[in-house]
Amino acid sequence: MSLALATPPDAETDRLDAVFFALSDPVRRSILERLDGRALLVSELAEPFAISLQAVSRHIQVLVRAGLITQARSGRISRCSLDAEPLSEAALWLNRYAKYWQAQFETLAQHLIDIEKEKP
């Protein structure tokens, strides 16, 4: 069974897919948190994880393909830095659905008001 897409994939859709895929893993999210405001060597990024350096490198490559990390290489040494631009693109996409969250908050607020009015 095949699912048809409403719109054909394009470069923007592919970028969003890569970002959301990269963010779907807790190790990759932790790597991004560690890079917030600083550049680190791959070995430094790997320190807190109970996985091999090779496994961390594979996670980093997923983040690089998603555009979330840039790498500067000097011989065998690789320093990683955060590139938050793809995160802002994902946030903009998610923000389109904020109207649904806002409606839920408004419903909750009205419900709380009604509860307060019923108190003696």
C-alpha positions in Angstrom: 0.0 0.0 0.0 1.4 3.4 -1.0 0.6 6.7 0.5 0.4 9.6 -1.9 1.7 13.0 -0.7 -0.5 16.0 -1.0 2.5 18.0 -2.4 5.6 16.5 -3.9 8.7 16.7 -1.8 11.0 19.7 -2.4 14.3 21.0 -1.0 12.5 22.7 1.9 10.6 19.5 2.8 13.8 17.4 2.5 15.6 19.9 4.9 12.7 19.7 7.4 12.7 15.9 7.2 16.5 15.8 7.9 16.1 18.2 10.9 13.2 16.4 12.5 15.0 13.1 11.9 18.2 14.4 13.5 16.2 15.7 16.5 14.4 12.4 17.0 17.3 10.9 18.8 18.2 11.8 22.4 22.0 11.4 21.8 21.8 13.9 18.9 19.7 16.4 21.0 22.3 16.1 23.8 25.1 16.8 21.3 23.4 19.9 20.1 22.9 21.1 23.8 26.6 20.6 24.4 27.5 22.7 21.4 25.3 25.6 22.5 27.7 28.6 22.5 30.9 26.7 22.0 32.9 24.5 19.5 34.0 21.1 20.7 36.2 18.3 19.4 34.5 15.0 18.4 36.3 13.3 21.3 35.0 16.0 23.7 31.5 15.5 22.4 31.8 11.7 22.9 32.9 11.9 26.6 29.6 11.7 28.4 28.1 8.9 26.3 28.5 5.2 27.0 28.8 4.5 23.3 31.8 4.2 21.0 33.5 7.2 19.4 32.5 5.7 16.0 28.8 5.7 17.1 29.1 9.3 18.2 30.7 10.1 14.8 27.7 8.6 13.1 25.3 10.8 15.1 27.4 13.8 14.3 27.2 13.0 10.6 23.4 12.9 10.8 23.5 16.3 12.4 25.9 17.6 9.7 23.6 16.3 6.9 20.7 18.1 8.6 22.8 21.3 8.6 22.7 21.5 12.4 26.4 21.1 12.9 29.4 22.4 10.9 32.8 20.7 11.2 36.2 22.3 10.8 38.9 19.7 10.1 42.6 20.1 10.7 44.2 16.8 9.8 42.5 14.1 11.8 41.1 16.6 14.3 37.5 17.7 13.8 35.9 20.6 15.7 32.1 20.8 15.7 30.0 23.9 16.0 26.2 24.4 16.2 24.4 26.0 13.3 20.9 26.9 14.6 19.5 28.2 11.3 17.8 24.9 10.5 16.2 24.9 14.0 14.6 28.3 13.3 13.2 26.9 10.0 11.7 24.0 11.9 10.3 26.3 14.6 8.6 28.4 11.9 7.0 25.3 10.5 5.8 24.2 13.9 4.6 27.7 14.7 1.9 27.3 12.0 0.2 25.0 14.4 0.3 27.3 17.4 -3.3 28.4 16.7 -4.4 24.9 17.8 -2.4 25.1 21.0 -3.7 28.6 21.7 -7.3 27.4 21.3 -6.6 24.6 23.9 -5.1 27.2 26.3 -8.2 29.4 25.9 -10.5 26.5 26.5 -8.5 25.6 29.7 -8.6 29.2 30.9 -12.4 29.3 30.4 -12.7 26.0 32.2 -10.7 27.3 35.2 -12.8 30.5 35.3 -16.0 28.3 35.4 -14.6 26.2 38.2 -13.8 29.3 40.2 -17.3 30.7 39.7 -18.8 27.4 41.0 -16.9 27.6 44.3 -18.9 28.8 47.3 
